[in-house]
Amino acid sequence: MLVTTRGLVAVAIMFATAALASSSGAPTRVRVWIDTDPALGEPERDVDDGFALVQAFRSPELEIRGISVVFGNTPLDRGLPIAQRLARQFGPPALRVFGGSPSADSRGAETDASRALAAALRVEPLTILALGPATNVATVLERHPALARRIVRIVSVAGRRPGQRFTTGTANLKGHRDFNFELDPEAFRVLIRSKVPLVLAPFEISSSVWIESPDLDRLASGPPAARVLATPARHWLELWRRLFAVNGFNPFDALAVGYVVSPAGFECESLPIEIQTLLDDVTEPGMQGTTVQRKPYLLVSESFTSAPARALYCSKAPPDFKRELLERLLR
């Protein structure tokens, strides 16, 4: 449900009560805030945010303090109701959903999402799962820089190595963009400058995990949360078959949630990180009337000796990741 500014005092009380409860001797769980751009059910739009949300809801290792929605896979006014519906139907009781930035141009302007995240951080340190453009998170860091020390880490679905192209199958000659980063590169500059620990779950790690038709058959015969995912995922799979000539799709955002739930088995390394402007590797050179453009890249490399910060770059998932993901979705 959407909470406006007038509800933020009550929200802060809820966060404080939850924090006291979690310190009462119960097994420690990771306290997280999820910032996402869901498009589950939208025509020809990604379904991975929907998978990631249900995965998080079905992960007792996590204590979800709130969800904020940002523009990205779909406009904010389309993504917000999707997150509200999923949280209401399948999330923990009293979980709140907050609307955030509608565009990169609105970075720095307070929203319900930035105010709620700031209030939650004042109560307790949190891990932030940044599953879309980092605009909401950057707004909090810009407006409330002292709260940077309250962020345990930011886990983001973005980044690459120098010279690495994002391609799928043999028909995808044009390649993919580093979508979350490219929608708001300046937001990632804010994250890097903040010195908050940054974990990247990039295309490299998710491109080796495939959700295939038999997996969707299992979801379709599972509990309500799994069935909600199955039909949109079939449409998404058909799109990938048509565009890329492959028989599956990559559940990008689910890798970030999986890392926070259980980092054991993930292969990650601390690498210098910086933003560089280079030729656009998605623009097709030689096409009539096309000029190759330049664009920013979020890059990690040990060769960046003067980089302003380092990030934990995850490149390989545990071999049983997909099996465990499906088991959680089917709980």
N, C-alpha and C positions, 0 to 999 in steps of 0.2 A: 504494500500500500504506500501511497505517497504521503510524506509528512512535510508540512510546511514549517516556516520559521517559528510560528507560535507553538509548534509541538516539540521544539528542540529541548526545552527544559525537561519535559517528561522523558525524552529520549536519553538525556544525560543521566537522569536518575536510573533508568533501566540499565544503562551501561555500568553504572557504579554498583548496582545490585548484583549484576552478573559477575562483575569482577570479584566481589566479596564471596560469592558462592563458589567461584572457581578456586579460591584460596583456602577452602575449608578442609583440605586433606584429600579431595577427590583426585584421581589420576590426572596428571598434567596434560592438557590439550593445547594445541597451537591456536592462539587467538588471532583471527584473521578478519580482514575487511576485503570484500570482493568488489572490484571496480570493473565493469563489464559493458559490452555493447551487443547484447543478444539480438538475434534475428530469426530465432526458431519459428518456422512456419511462414516466413516471408518468402515470396517467390524468388527462386534462384539466389538465395542468400545463405551464408554459412550457418551450419547447425552446431559448430563446435562449442560455442558459448553455452548453448542449452545443455550439451553433454557435460560441460565443466560444472555448471550449476547443480545439476542433479547429482553428479559425482561428489561435489562438496557436501550437498545435503545428506548423502549416504555415507559420509566419512566421519565416524565418531571421534577420530583423531583431531578434528577441527572444532573450534568454537567460533561460529560466524557471528561477528558483532554487528554487521550491517552490509548492505549492498548498495552501491551507487552505479548509476547508468550514465554512459557517455555516448556521444555520437560515434558512428563508425560503420559497422556492418549494415546498419540501417539508421535513418534519422532518429533523433532522440525521442520524438513523439510516437514513434513506432516501437522502439526498443524498450521504452519504459513500461508499457503495459505488459510486454512479454515477461520481463523480469518480475513484475508484480504478480502476474498469474502463477508463474513457476514457484515463487516464494510462498504464495498463499496456499497453493495446492500441496507442495511437497517439502517446503522448508520447515525449519524448526519453529515452534510457536513464538509469536510476537516478533519475528524477524521483519525489520523495516527495509524498505526500498526507497531510495532518494534519487530524484532527477538531478542531473548535472549539466555539463557544458554541451550546448547544441552544435558547437563548431570550434575549430582551433582559434578562430578570431575572438572567442569569448574567454580564452584562458586569462586568468587573473580576476575575473568577475565572480564574486561570491554567488553560490547557488545553494539549494537545499543540500546537495551532495557534499559540497566543500565544507559547509557549516557543520553537518552531521559528522563527517570524518574528523574534523578538527575537534569537535566535542568528545568523540570517542577516544582520540589520542590523548586528550588531557586527562582522561580517566585511567588509561593503562597503555603500555606499549603494544603495538600491533604489527603483524606481518600484513602487507598489502599485496593482494593478488591483482595485478594490473593486466587485465585480459584484453583491453582495447587500447585506443589512443590514450596517452598518459595525461591528458588535459586536466581532468579532475584532480589528480594527485599533484600535478605541478601547481595548480591554483592554490592548494593548501600550503605547499612549500613556499610559494611566493607571498601569500597573505599572512602566513603564520610560520616564519622561518624557524622560530624556537622549537617548533614541534618536530623538526627533523630528527632530533635525538630520541623522540618517542617512537620512531618507526624502526622496528627490528630489522626489516629488509623489505625491499620491493621486488617481487617476482614478476617479470614482464615477458610477454611473448613478442620478442623482437631481437634484432641483431644478426650479424653474420661475420664471417672472416673475409679478409681482403680477397677480391677476385671471385668470390663465391656467388654463383647464380642460383636463383630459385626456379627450378623446373620440375614438371610432373609428367611422367610418361615420355613418349617419343613424339607426340603431336604438339607439345607445348613449347614450340621453338621460341616464342616471344618471352616466356618466363613470367614469374610473379613479382610483385613488389613486396617490400618489407612493410606490409600494410599498416600495422599499428604505428610504427615509427614514422612512416612517410605522411600519414594524415596530420601529424603534429610534431615535426622534428624539434621545434623549440621547446616543447614540453620535456623532451628527453635531455636537452641541455640543462634544464632546471634540475632534473633528477641527478645528473652527473655532478653539477656544481654543488649540490646539497651534501655530497659525501655520504648519503644514506647507502648502506650496503645494497648492491644491485645484483640480482640473479637473472640471467637470461635463459629462457626456454625457447630457442629460436626455431626457424624452419628446419635447420639441420637435424635437430633431435626428433621432431614430429614427423619428418618426411619418411622415416623408416617404420612408422606404426600405421597399419592399414585397417580400417573398418570396412568389412566386406559384406556381401549379401547374406551369407549364413549368420553373421553376427546380428544383422538387423532382424532376421527371422527369430532369433532368440529374444530380442527386445520386444518384438511384436507379440510374443506369447507370454511376456512377463507381467509384472505388476503395473499399475497405472502410470507411474513415472517413466518406466521404460517404454511403455506403449506410446506415450506422448512424444517421445523422441523418434520412434520408429518410422512413422509416415513421412515427416519432413526429411528424415535422413535418407529414405529411399529416393525422394525427389532429388536430393543433393547428389546421391550416388549416380543417378541417371545423368545428371548434368556433367559430372566428372567423366563418365563413360563417353559422353558425346563430345566433350571438348578435348579431353586428354587421352582417350583410348586406354583407360585403366579400369580395373574392376574393384576399386575401393576408393576411400578418401582418408585424408589424415585428420585426426582429431586434435588440432593444434593446441587449443587452450587446455585440454585435459592433461597435457604433459606438465603444465605449470602447476595445476592443482595436485597432480600426482607427486611432484617433487616436494611440495609442502607437506603433504600427508605422510610421505615416507621417502626421504632422500636416499636411503640405502639402495645401492645398485645403480644409481644415476652416475654417469661419468661426467664430471665437471672440473674445470680448471680456472684458476684466477688469472685473468689476462688484462692488460691495459686496454682501456676503452676510449675511443674518441669519435667525433663526428667529422667526416670529410666530405667535401663536395667533388664529385667525379662525374664522368659521362653516365647518362642514364642507360642501364643495361636492359631495360624493357622496351625502349624506343627501337623500332626496327630501322636500321640504317639502309639507305638505298631506295626506300619507297618514294615514289614521286610526290613531291611537295612536303616531304618529311625532313626536318632538321633534327639531328640528334641533340637532345637537351642535356643539361647537367642537373644533378640532384644531390641532396645530402644522403650519406650512408652512415649507419650506426655500425662501427667496426671494432673488432677486438683482435689484438695481435701482440705477441711478445716483442715484436720489432718496434712498437710505438714507445720509444724510450722517454719521450717527453709528454706522454698522455696525462691528462689531469686526474685520472682516477682509474680504478680497476673494477672489473665485474667478474662474477662467477658465471662462466659460460658453460652451459650443459649441452653436450653433443651426442650422448647415447643414453637411451632408456634401459631399464632392467629388461631382461629377456621375457619376463612374465608380465610386463606392463599391461598389454591388452587383455590378457586373461583376468587380471585383477580389476581393471577398469570395468569390464563387462559384469563381473560378479558384483561390484558395487552398484552399478546401474540396475541390476536385477534384484537388489535387496528389497 
